[in-house]
Amino acid sequence: MPKSIINNYIRINKMTAFMKYATTLDEQVEILKNRGLVINDEDKAKEVLIDIGYYRFGAYLFPFEKKYPMDRYAPAWKTIESMTIGNIRALYNNLKKPDVQADIAQHYGVAKI
């Protein structure tokens, strides 16, 4: 077998080993709960995830992560226990306001887009 075919086979198999599969809204809510986010109303949480999107929503959780620098077997991230999905939704909505965006742009010395 030519070397290029073997290399392609290895490359393709490595890519499939790290494939992520789509998750349902129920699974996404469960993942967020397991990571420490307080969710009192699962239907409302699903609405938020439909509106914002799971990955964009996750980006707003970064400032509220607990860090585990010394424990290599700790979860990748866990949120502060008192953080709710409503808190993150409010943060998301506030950051969309033009006056808040202008303040942030001015603080960092960049032109507002």
Secondary structure, 3 states (H helix, E strand, C coil): CCHHHHHHHHHHHHHHHCCCCCCCHHHHHHHHHHCCCECCCHHHHHHHHHHHCHHHHHHCCHHHEECCCCCCCCCCCEECCCCEHHHHHHHHHHHCCHHHHHHHHHHHCCCCC
